[in-house]
Amino acid sequence: MESKKTSKSSQKNDLDKTDQENIELKKKGPLNFLSGALTSLSFAWLSFIVSKKVVIYFTAHSPNYTSPIAQSISSAMKTLAIGMCFLATFTFAFIGLGLTIVFVRSLFPANVFEDD
């Protein structure tokens, strides 16, 4: 019998957690979305600047090794560094775009239709 009481109380706690999460989600407003979008877009711009500087640096300072293995490793590391910089740029820009869309969407009231 105690196991039934325990399971009911754990279900109640799970429902309470779900209700709390729903309340927290409802507290998010347009200002939160706007600030998140601006932050993410500013990080995207910063990442883009860093990406450009990394490309310029590796273009100006191309290493010349006599060993083909060292040259291959150098090329791989250069490609990895440039790729990671542009990946960060794309990721921040994509998140910023998504939050901007959510911000615009949150400005308009949701039309809720109830079926009778």
Secondary structure, DSSP 4 states (H G I P E B T S, - for coil): -HHHHHHHHHHHHHHHHHHHHHHHHHT--HHHHHHHHHHHHHHHHHHHHHHHHHHHHHHHT----SSHHHHHHHHHHHHHHHHHHHHHHHHHHHHHHHHHHHHHHHHSPP------
